[in-house]
Amino acid sequence: QAQLVQSGGGLVQAGGSLTLSCTVSGIIFSIYVMEWYHQAPGKKRELVASITGRGRTNYADSVQGRFTISRENAKNTVYLQLNNLKPDDTGVYYCKTGGMESWGQGTQVTVSS
């Protein structure tokens, strides 16, 4: 099983930016797809971005053009850059290793209008 430790997040005004990080141990990081999920208050967790080991990315329509997922395989770390944040982006963000049920502890992002 992988261990995932997240950092980043916080409170930001609409239009602002944040960067989330997720450092992974216990697996050969570079071969795994990494994913970021968003769970808005009272709603189910939803996939917002993913990245393959070679850097191919995919985004949910709701964040396309505003969020950027990236990774540094040498540091076993995946990032999520959140730009032009909206109040609807508020919630807890989780990183996850693709193909296994290994999750980060979650990071709160609050966007004020």
TORPA-4810 file (N, C-alpha, C, O; in nm, 3 decimals):
<nodes>
NODE_1_0.082_-0.120_0.000_0.000_0.000_0.000_0.086_0.125_0.000_0.193_0.128_0.060_Q
NODE_2_0.038_0.227_-0.068_0.108_0.355_-0.070_0.066_0.440_0.048_-0.045_0.427_0.100_A
NODE_3_0.156_0.527_0.089_0.123_0.628_0.191_0.131_0.764_0.121_0.229_0.795_0.054_Q
NODE_4_0.026_0.845_0.140_0.017_0.974_0.073_0.000_1.083_0.178_-0.089_1.075_0.263_L
NODE_5_0.084_1.184_0.171_0.078_1.296_0.265_0.060_1.425_0.187_0.142_1.460_0.102_V
NODE_6_-0.047_1.496_0.217_-0.082_1.617_0.145_-0.040_1.741_0.221_-0.026_1.741_0.343_Q
NODE_7_-0.021_1.849_0.145_0.004_1.980_0.205_-0.055_2.085_0.111_-0.087_2.058_-0.004_S
NODE_8_-0.067_2.206_0.164_-0.124_2.315_0.086_-0.267_2.339_0.127_-0.312_2.293_0.232_G
NODE_9_-0.338_2.413_0.044_-0.475_2.445_0.075_-0.487_2.571_0.160_-0.387_2.637_0.190_G
NODE_10_-0.611_2.602_0.198_-0.635_2.719_0.281_-0.753_2.800_0.233_-0.839_2.750_0.161_G
NODE_11_-0.755_2.926_0.275_-0.864_3.018_0.244_-0.814_3.119_0.141_-0.706_3.177_0.157_L
NODE_12_-0.893_3.141_0.037_-0.855_3.233_-0.068_-0.980_3.301_-0.122_-1.089_3.245_-0.117_V
NODE_13_-0.963_3.422_-0.173_-1.075_3.491_-0.236_-1.098_3.438_-0.377_-1.007_3.385_-0.440_Q
NODE_14_-1.218_3.454_-0.425_-1.249_3.415_-0.562_-1.153_3.483_-0.658_-1.121_3.602_-0.644_A
NODE_15_-1.107_3.405_-0.755_-1.008_3.455_-0.849_-0.865_3.428_-0.808_-0.773_3.447_-0.887_G
NODE_16_-0.847_3.384_-0.686_-0.714_3.358_-0.635_-0.661_3.222_-0.674_-0.724_3.148_-0.750_G
NODE_17_-0.543_3.191_-0.622_-0.474_3.067_-0.659_-0.421_2.996_-0.534_-0.393_3.058_-0.431_S
NODE_18_-0.409_2.866_-0.547_-0.349_2.782_-0.443_-0.275_2.667_-0.510_-0.303_2.631_-0.624_L
NODE_19_-0.180_2.611_-0.437_-0.111_2.492_-0.484_-0.121_2.383_-0.379_-0.091_2.405_-0.262_T
NODE_20_-0.163_2.266_-0.422_-0.169_2.149_-0.335_-0.056_2.054_-0.373_-0.021_2.041_-0.490_L
NODE_21_-0.001_1.987_-0.272_0.105_1.889_-0.295_0.068_1.757_-0.230_-0.006_1.753_-0.132_S
NODE_22_0.121_1.651_-0.286_0.095_1.516_-0.232_0.222_1.434_-0.252_0.262_1.408_-0.366_C
NODE_23_0.283_1.395_-0.143_0.406_1.317_-0.149_0.375_1.172_-0.115_0.307_1.143_-0.017_T
NODE_24_0.427_1.083_-0.196_0.390_0.942_-0.190_0.511_0.857_-0.153_0.622_0.883_-0.198_V
NODE_25_0.488_0.758_-0.071_0.592_0.662_-0.037_0.534_0.521_-0.041_0.413_0.502_-0.038_S
NODE_26_0.623_0.423_-0.047_0.579_0.284_-0.041_0.553_0.217_-0.174_0.525_0.097_-0.178_G
NODE_27_0.564_0.292_-0.283_0.543_0.236_-0.416_0.647_0.294_-0.512_0.716_0.390_-0.480_I
NODE_28_0.656_0.233_-0.630_0.739_0.292_-0.736_0.655_0.400_-0.801_0.579_0.375_-0.894_I
NODE_29_0.671_0.521_-0.750_0.581_0.631_-0.783_0.569_0.655_-0.933_0.459_0.681_-0.983_F
NODE_30_0.679_0.647_-1.002_0.683_0.692_-1.142_0.597_0.609_-1.236_0.567_0.654_-1.347_S
NODE_31_0.555_0.491_-1.194_0.478_0.406_-1.285_0.328_0.417_-1.263_0.249_0.357_-1.336_I
NODE_32_0.288_0.494_-1.162_0.147_0.501_-1.127_0.081_0.629_-1.175_0.138_0.737_-1.169_Y
NODE_33_-0.042_0.612_-1.222_-0.128_0.728_-1.242_-0.159_0.789_-1.106_-0.181_0.717_-1.008_V
NODE_34_-0.160_0.921_-1.101_-0.199_0.992_-0.980_-0.322_1.077_-1.008_-0.339_1.131_-1.117_M
NODE_35_-0.407_1.087_-0.908_-0.536_1.152_-0.925_-0.562_1.252_-0.813_-0.517_1.234_-0.700_E
NODE_36_-0.636_1.356_-0.847_-0.686_1.450_-0.747_-0.839_1.450_-0.754_-0.899_1.453_-0.861_W
NODE_37_-0.899_1.445_-0.635_-1.044_1.445_-0.622_-1.087_1.568_-0.541_-1.011_1.622_-0.460_Y
NODE_38_-1.210_1.609_-0.565_-1.271_1.721_-0.493_-1.402_1.671_-0.431_-1.484_1.609_-0.498_H
NODE_39_-1.418_1.701_-0.302_-1.544_1.670_-0.235_-1.601_1.798_-0.180_-1.553_1.851_-0.079_Q
NODE_40_-1.704_1.848_-0.245_-1.773_1.969_-0.198_-1.860_1.933_-0.078_-1.898_1.817_-0.062_A
NODE_41_-1.891_2.030_0.005_-1.974_2.002_0.123_-2.106_1.935_0.085_-2.181_1.986_0.002_P
NODE_42_-2.134_1.821_0.146_-2.258_1.750_0.123_-2.267_1.673_-0.007_-2.372_1.620_-0.041_G
NODE_43_-2.157_1.666_-0.080_-2.159_1.599_-0.210_-2.057_1.485_-0.213_-1.972_1.474_-0.125_K
NODE_44_-2.068_1.401_-0.314_-1.975_1.289_-0.327_-1.842_1.337_-0.381_-1.832_1.443_-0.443_K
NODE_45_-1.741_1.258_-0.357_-1.607_1.287_-0.406_-1.601_1.267_-0.557_-1.649_1.167_-0.609_R
NODE_46_-1.542_1.365_-0.627_-1.536_1.359_-0.773_-1.393_1.379_-0.822_-1.317_1.459_-0.767_E
NODE_47_-1.359_1.305_-0.927_-1.227_1.316_-0.988_-1.219_1.448_-1.066_-1.306_1.479_-1.147_L
NODE_48_-1.112_1.525_-1.040_-1.096_1.651_-1.113_-0.975_1.650_-1.206_-0.974_1.722_-1.305_V
NODE_49_-0.873_1.570_-1.174_-0.755_1.569_-1.260_-0.677_1.440_-1.238_-0.677_1.382_-1.129_A
NODE_50_-0.610_1.396_-1.343_-0.524_1.280_-1.333_-0.401_1.299_-1.421_-0.402_1.378_-1.516_S
NODE_51_-0.295_1.226_-1.388_-0.172_1.236_-1.464_-0.105_1.100_-1.467_-0.092_1.034_-1.364_I
NODE_52_-0.062_1.058_-1.585_0.007_0.931_-1.596_0.153_0.947_-1.553_0.200_1.059_-1.530_T
NODE_53_0.222_0.836_-1.543_0.362_0.841_-1.505_0.448_0.920_-1.602_0.551_0.976_-1.564_G
NODE_54_0.405_0.925_-1.726_0.479_0.999_-1.828_0.429_1.140_-1.847_0.481_1.215_-1.931_R
NODE_55_0.328_1.178_-1.769_0.286_1.317_-1.772_0.164_1.350_-1.856_0.134_1.467_-1.877_G
NODE_56_0.095_1.248_-1.904_-0.028_1.275_-1.978_-0.136_1.313_-1.878_-0.156_1.243_-1.779_R
NODE_57_-0.206_1.423_-1.904_-0.304_1.475_-1.810_-0.446_1.467_-1.862_-0.470_1.460_-1.983_T
NODE_58_-0.539_1.470_-1.767_-0.681_1.471_-1.801_-0.753_1.550_-1.692_-0.718_1.542_-1.575_N
NODE_59_-0.855_1.627_-1.733_-0.924_1.714_-1.640_-1.075_1.702_-1.654_-1.127_1.673_-1.761_Y
NODE_60_-1.144_1.725_-1.543_-1.288_1.740_-1.548_-1.321_1.872_-1.618_-1.244_1.968_-1.613_A
NODE_61_-1.436_1.874_-1.683_-1.476_1.995_-1.755_-1.482_2.116_-1.662_-1.452_2.228_-1.704_D
NODE_62_-1.519_2.093_-1.538_-1.539_2.203_-1.444_-1.410_2.276_-1.408_-1.414_2.389_-1.361_S
NODE_63_-1.295_2.212_-1.430_-1.167_2.273_-1.391_-1.074_2.293_-1.510_-0.967_2.353_-1.496_V
NODE_64_-1.114_2.243_-1.625_-1.030_2.256_-1.745_-0.993_2.402_-1.769_-1.080_2.489_-1.771_Q
NODE_65_-0.864_2.428_-1.787_-0.818_2.564_-1.811_-0.791_2.644_-1.686_-0.734_2.754_-1.694_G
NODE_66_-0.830_2.593_-1.570_-0.806_2.665_-1.444_-0.711_2.588_-1.352_-0.631_2.649_-1.281_R
NODE_67_-0.719_2.457_-1.354_-0.635_2.374_-1.269_-0.529_2.305_-1.354_-0.551_2.273_-1.470_F
NODE_68_-0.413_2.283_-1.293_-0.304_2.213_-1.361_-0.247_2.106_-1.269_-0.203_2.136_-1.158_T
NODE_69_-0.247_1.983_-1.316_-0.185_1.875_-1.241_-0.046_1.851_-1.298_-0.025_1.856_-1.420_I
NODE_70_0.050_1.827_-1.209_0.186_1.798_-1.253_0.250_1.703_-1.152_0.194_1.677_-1.045_S
NODE_71_0.367_1.653_-1.187_0.434_1.562_-1.096_0.585_1.575_-1.111_0.635_1.611_-1.217_R
NODE_72_0.654_1.545_-1.003_0.800_1.535_-1.002_0.834_1.393_-0.955_0.833_1.365_-0.835_E
NODE_73_0.863_1.307_-1.049_0.888_1.168_-1.012_1.012_1.154_-0.923_1.018_1.063_-0.840_N
NODE_74_1.108_1.241_-0.939_1.228_1.235_-0.855_1.197_1.266_-0.709_1.272_1.227_-0.619_A
NODE_75_1.087_1.337_-0.686_1.048_1.373_-0.549_0.926_1.296_-0.502_0.874_1.321_-0.393_K
NODE_76_0.878_1.201_-0.584_0.758_1.123_-0.549_0.641_1.214_-0.512_0.566_1.186_-0.419_N
NODE_77_0.626_1.322_-0.585_0.526_1.423_-0.550_0.441_1.460_-0.671_0.491_1.475_-0.783_T
NODE_78_0.313_1.476_-0.644_0.218_1.525_-0.743_0.160_1.656_-0.691_0.139_1.673_-0.571_V
NODE_79_0.134_1.747_-0.783_0.084_1.880_-0.748_-0.049_1.907_-0.817_-0.082_1.847_-0.920_Y
NODE_80_-0.124_1.997_-0.757_-0.242_2.050_-0.824_-0.240_2.202_-0.804_-0.255_2.253_-0.693_L
NODE_81_-0.221_2.272_-0.916_-0.224_2.417_-0.915_-0.366_2.461_-0.945_-0.422_2.427_-1.049_Q
NODE_82_-0.424_2.538_-0.854_-0.562_2.584_-0.868_-0.560_2.733_-0.894_-0.519_2.812_-0.808_L
NODE_83_-0.604_2.773_-1.012_-0.608_2.914_-1.050_-0.750_2.959_-1.075_-0.840_2.878_-1.099_N
NODE_84_-0.770_3.089_-1.069_-0.901_3.147_-1.094_-1.009_3.073_-1.015_-1.110_3.030_-1.070_N
NODE_85_-0.985_3.059_-0.887_-1.074_2.980_-0.801_-1.211_3.043_-0.789_-1.226_3.166_-0.789_L
NODE_86_-1.311_2.956_-0.778_-1.450_2.998_-0.765_-1.504_2.943_-0.634_-1.452_2.844_-0.582_K
NODE_87_-1.611_3.005_-0.580_-1.670_2.952_-0.456_-1.710_2.804_-0.468_-1.702_2.731_-0.369_P
NODE_88_-1.751_2.760_-0.586_-1.788_2.619_-0.606_-1.669_2.524_-0.593_-1.687_2.403_-0.580_D
NODE_89_-1.549_2.577_-0.596_-1.430_2.494_-0.578_-1.404_2.462_-0.431_-1.315_2.383_-0.399_D
NODE_90_-1.480_2.523_-0.343_-1.466_2.496_-0.200_-1.490_2.349_-0.169_-1.579_2.286_-0.226_T
NODE_91_-1.411_2.297_-0.078_-1.428_2.159_-0.035_-1.295_2.098_0.004_-1.195_2.167_0.018_G
NODE_92_-1.297_1.968_0.020_-1.176_1.895_0.056_-1.121_1.828_-0.070_-1.194_1.765_-0.146_V
NODE_93_-0.991_1.844_-0.089_-0.922_1.784_-0.203_-0.838_1.667_-0.154_-0.768_1.676_-0.053_Y
NODE_94_-0.847_1.558_-0.228_-0.774_1.437_-0.194_-0.688_1.393_-0.311_-0.731_1.400_-0.426_Y
NODE_95_-0.568_1.348_-0.283_-0.490_1.280_-0.386_-0.507_1.130_-0.368_-0.538_1.082_-0.259_C
NODE_96_-0.488_1.059_-0.476_-0.509_0.914_-0.475_-0.416_0.850_-0.576_-0.388_0.907_-0.681_K
NODE_97_-0.370_0.732_-0.543_-0.291_0.654_-0.637_-0.384_0.577_-0.728_-0.471_0.504_-0.679_T
NODE_98_-0.369_0.590_-0.857_-0.454_0.520_-0.949_-0.441_0.369_-0.935_-0.331_0.316_-0.919_G
NODE_99_-0.553_0.300_-0.940_-0.550_0.155_-0.936_-0.543_0.094_-0.798_-0.543_-0.029_-0.785_G
NODE_100_-0.537_0.176_-0.695_-0.538_0.122_-0.558_-0.610_0.219_-0.466_-0.618_0.339_-0.495_M
NODE_101_-0.659_0.168_-0.358_-0.734_0.250_-0.264_-0.640_0.312_-0.161_-0.648_0.285_-0.041_E
NODE_102_-0.551_0.395_-0.211_-0.459_0.468_-0.124_-0.486_0.616_-0.144_-0.471_0.670_-0.253_S
NODE_103_-0.527_0.682_-0.034_-0.569_0.821_-0.039_-0.483_0.906_0.053_-0.431_0.859_0.154_W
NODE_104_-0.469_1.034_0.016_-0.414_1.131_0.108_-0.516_1.164_0.216_-0.631_1.121_0.210_G
NODE_105_-0.471_1.243_0.314_-0.556_1.272_0.429_-0.660_1.380_0.399_-0.751_1.403_0.479_Q
NODE_106_-0.646_1.446_0.286_-0.740_1.551_0.249_-0.689_1.688_0.289_-0.622_1.704_0.391_G
NODE_107_-0.721_1.786_0.208_-0.680_1.926_0.231_-0.799_2.016_0.205_-0.863_2.008_0.100_T
NODE_108_-0.829_2.101_0.301_-0.943_2.192_0.288_-0.905_2.312_0.202_-0.802_2.375_0.224_Q
NODE_109_-0.991_2.342_0.105_-0.980_2.464_0.024_-1.112_2.539_0.040_-1.219_2.484_0.015_V
NODE_110_-1.103_2.664_0.080_-1.221_2.747_0.096_-1.205_2.872_0.012_-1.108_2.946_0.026_T
NODE_111_-1.301_2.894_-0.076_-1.297_3.009_-0.167_-1.410_3.103_-0.129_-1.528_3.066_-0.137_V
NODE_112_-1.377_3.222_-0.088_-1.478_3.320_-0.050_-1.514_3.408_-0.169_-1.431_3.439_-0.254_S
NODE_113_-1.639_3.448_-0.173_-1.687_3.531_-0.285_-1.669_3.678_-0.256_-1.703_3.762_-0.339_S
</nodes>
